[in-house]
Amino acid sequence: MNLRTFQGPTMAEVLTKVKSTMGTDAVILHTRQFQQMRWLGLKRRDMFEITAGQRPPRPRHRAELPAKRPAAAPAPAPAPGSGLLQTPAAQTVAVAGLVTEMTALKTMVKELVVQARAKGAPEMPQDLFAFYSQLIENQVADDLAAEIIKTLQKTLRPEHLSQESFVREKVAEQIEKLIPASGPLTRKKLHGPQVVALIGPTGVGKTTTIAKLAANLKLREKRRVGLITLDTYRIAAVEQLKKYADIIGSPLRVVGSAEELRHAIKQMEECEFILIDTAGRSPNDALKLSELKSLLNVAAPDEVHLVLSSTSSQECIDLAIERFADIRVDRIIFTKLDEAAHVGVVLNVARKLNKNLSYITTGQDVPDHIEVGRGRRLAQLILGGGLR
């Protein structure tokens, strides 16, 4: 078999080379993607390679020629290149080429968006612009990203700008200062339970977060914990919380009115902590938000934590902040950081609300996937450190 190897910057281009050189009868045997070094090894580019084979035509001797038969109608000629493209290997190559080109297109669009947003950015050295772009790509608000860079411009010496690790550390310090943290739940009262309520939009994970907080307080800190749920709309959520309460051995009360809420808190006055799970409310439902505010007035919690999902859009989060801030917000909890494509939204909210971050959640497991909110941890995530 005649074997040949073809290379090019895209899989589609290499496939075209195979067809034009070896024809539609070529058989694709192997493909690979690799990086080619350029400019004295300082730059790299992706390259694609296809190894294809072509069988030589078999010689036919006169003695082997078959007896003449009536001429059959000639088969229709295949479309140019169709024989090669109809092989399973070639189809796989073609799909891989399309995926690669789509990925490259998405990257180009992202770069164009960053460049468009960067036009209004302050003038800065190229070393700082790389970090500015990273903040913008991670959905940090434009003015906030510019503020961080301006601060660095004033404080960093020119000789430090080329030291990437040093500059990254200074960027992390600036982000950390902008995300105040309140630390874990602590008991601040000499008598009576510390009452903590969680509020927020639907679907942000309040019930699971309540379960994680209760499990950590009860099992790890050996605290007496009582649970109250105001979410009488979602039966599944109530059953879920009941299971968690049974596992950790904590009392649970399901209440649907202000009077039932007063009575439930009275029954749990021997607990050190009472955690209240509220029903998720749409920021657009003024009536339900008013009901929630009335119930919180009855409960008179020591702390109210607004729970937000890091997977929500900035517009949805801004609306939630506006509506729930009218009720009461003392702390912020951000959930689903393991699912978030961008973490910069946490920084935006911390600045906009000017409230301390109490916790973040990083998965569904109870009680493990919850952490005390820390500015440095969020700074690392915003700068691309990743969850670990």
MARRO-565381 format. One record per residue (C-alpha): residue in three letters; y, z, x. Coordinates in steps of 0.05 Angstrom, whole numbers, plus 5000, padded with zeros to 4 digits. Each point is the difference from the previous one (the first is absolute). Last residue first. Example, Ala and Ser with C-alpha at 12.3 -4.5 7.8 and 13.67 -1.06 7.14 Angstrom:
SER497951435273 ALA493150134973 
//
This chain:
ARG543758824810 LEU505249664957 GLY504049455034 GLY504950045058 GLY504249424976 LEU507050275011 ILE500450244927 LEU493450375009 GLN502450345064 ALA506550214966 LEU496050274941 ARG496150465046 ARG506350215036 GLY503450184934 ARG494450454978 GLY497350074929 VAL494150484995 GLU493849584995 ILE495249814944 HIS493549615004 ASP495450595011 PRO499450394935 VAL497849574964 ASP498849295025 GLN504449464968 GLY504049765061 THR506150125044 THR504350494961 ILE506950235023 TYR502950694991 SER506650404996 LEU505549505016 ASN506850334994 LYS505349744954 ASN506149585015 LEU498249544943 LYS502549355032 ARG498350185072 ALA493050254985 VAL499049414954 ASN501849485053 LEU495750345052 VAL493950004954 VAL501349264983 GLY499149845074 VAL492450084991 HIS498149284989 ALA493349704979 ALA498150654966 GLU492750144982 ASP498850575049 LEU506950284983 LYS497450114930 THR504550584981 PHE507050245018 ILE502050704980 ILE507450184993 ARG503350684992 ASP505050354954 VAL500849494944 ARG502550164930 ILE500849634934 ASP505749525016 ALA496749875068 PHE494149734960 ARG503949404973 GLU503749785062 ILE494250125047 ALA495349624955 LEU504749414997 ASP500749995076 ILE492450035007 CYS499049414954 GLU505249595038 GLN497150195068 SER493249744978 SER494350494990 THR494450075052 SER503250635030 SER498650354934 LEU504950544978 VAL498950724980 LEU506350414986 HIS498650735017 VAL503150554958 GLU500250695030 ASP500950714973 PRO498049754931 ALA503750234938 ALA494149844954 VAL504449964938 ASN505349575035 LEU494449575026 LEU497649894929 SER506949794977 LYS500849515059 LEU493349684984 GLU502049904927 SER506549665023 LEU496049555046 LYS495649814942 LEU506049814958 ALA503549615055 ASP493949555013 ASN502749525053 PRO497850425060 SER493049974970 ARG497050704999 GLY493650255031 ALA497550634967 THR501450655037 ASP495450395046 ILE502350725009 LEU497650405060 ILE500250764993 PHE499750395065 GLU498750735016 CYS496250114936 GLU500550664962 GLU505149704952 MET494949494977 GLN499550194926 LYS507650024996 ILE500549305028 ALA495149764947 HIS503850354944 ARG506649695019 LEU496849315004 GLU496750094932 GLU506850164970 ALA503249395032 SER494749544973 GLY493949605021 VAL496450455049 VAL493549925039 ARG498550645039 LEU495950025063 PRO497350615036 SER497949925073 GLY492950015028 ILE500649455051 ILE494649564968 ASP501850194928 ALA507449835012 TYR498149335031 LYS495649834940 LYS505550214951 LEU505049565037 GLN495749394990 GLU498850174927 VAL507550054989 ALA501249335035 ALA494549664960 ILE503150264935 ARG506749675016 TYR505250194948 THR499550765005 ASP503450005068 LEU503450684999 THR495050275049 ILE499950725025 LEU496250245061 GLY499550715028 VAL499250175073 ARG498150665034 ARG500749855074 LYS494449985052 GLU504149555047 ARG494449495011 LEU496250014934 LYS505350204950 LEU506449715030 ASN496649385027 ALA496349874935 ALA506250104957 LEU504149525042 LYS494649474999 ALA498950074925 ILE507549954987 THR500249365042 THR494249704960 THR503850154935 LYS506749745026 GLY497249335025 VAL505849514991 GLY497149674938 THR505350214950 PRO506950205026 GLY501550685030 ILE499650764992 LEU496350545037 ALA501550734982 VAL499350615045 VAL500150724975 GLN499550545053 PRO496550564962 GLY502850684985 HIS502950525048 LEU502349975072 LYS502049274994 LYS500549475054 ARG492849765001 THR499449395044 LEU498449284985 PRO499949605064 GLY505949775042 SER506949814975 ALA501049355038 PRO506649645015 ILE499149255011 LEU506449735032 LYS499250415064 GLU492949735008 ILE502749294996 GLN504950135057 GLU494550325043 ALA495449414987 VAL505449525024 LYS500750425063 GLU492649985013 ARG499849254990 VAL505749925050 PHE496150395053 SER493649604986 GLU503849355005 GLN503650145066 SER504749405004 LEU505450364962 HIS500050605047 GLU504349665054 PRO505549884949 ARG500750744984 LEU498050224930 THR504550454957 LYS505049534967 GLN495349424991 LEU494750474973 THR504650244945 LYS501749284982 ILE492649844996 ILE498550574951 GLU506049824957 ALA498049274998 ALA493050194975 LEU503250444947 ASP504849464977 ASP494449494994 ALA495350464962 VAL493350125035 GLN495049514971 ASN495150015059 GLU502449305020 ILE507150275005 LEU497950575045 GLN496149535045 SER506049525003 TYR504550585023 PHE494850185052 ALA500149285029 PHE507650004995 LEU500350605046 ASP497049615059 GLN504349394982 PRO506450395009 MET504050144937 GLU505249694955 PRO499850344933 ALA495449704947 GLY502749544946 LYS496249415028 ALA493850445006 ARG498249914927 ALA499449255009 GLN496150085065 VAL495250494967 VAL498949524942 LEU498949425048 GLU494950415039 LYS496250174936 VAL500049264981 MET497249825068 THR494650534996 LYS498049754931 LEU499649295026 ALA495750225059 THR495350354952 MET499849384956 GLU498449575061 THR494350465021 VAL497150024929 LEU500449244996 GLY496449935067 ALA494650484980 VAL499049604936 ALA499449355041 VAL495250325049 THR495650254943 GLN500149314969 ALA498049715068 ALA494150475005 PRO497749844930 THR500149255012 GLN504249624949 LEU506049965046 LEU496349585052 GLY497349504950 SER506749964964 GLY503949795062 PRO502249334971 ALA497249934930 PRO492749814999 ALA498149274994 PRO496449834936 ALA492749865011 PRO498349265007 ALA495849714943 ALA492949925024 ALA497449385035 PRO492949834980 ARG495450245054 LYS498649725069 ALA494350325036 PRO501950595043 LEU502449925071 GLU495750395047 ALA497549405039 ARG507249775011 HIS501750665033 ARG505250484971 PRO504350445045 ARG502050674969 PRO507650094994 PRO502750575043 ARG500750674963 GLN507150274997 GLY501950725015 ALA506150444988 THR503050605036 ILE506350234966 GLU505650415033 PHE506250354974 MET505950275038 ASP504650594988 ARG506050075046 ARG501550495055 LYS506150165042 LEU501050365066 GLY494149695037 LEU504249585046 TRP503449654941 ARG493849894957 MET493350354989 GLN495549694947 GLN497150454946 PHE493349864968 GLN497049754934 ARG492949744997 THR495849464967 HIS492849765012 LEU495249454979 ILE504149524959 VAL495949374987 ALA503349325010 ASP498149454951 THR507249934975 GLY502549715065 MET499650275071 THR507249915025 SER504149964936 LYS495850514963 VAL499850515056 LYS507549935013 THR501550124927 LEU495850645002 VAL504150235059 GLU506549904961 ALA497350384940 MET497850585043 THR506950085028 PRO502850035072 GLY494849515028 GLN493349945035 PHE494249524998 THR493150065032 ARG494949445004 LEU492549964994 ASN495949354998 MET493150184975 
//
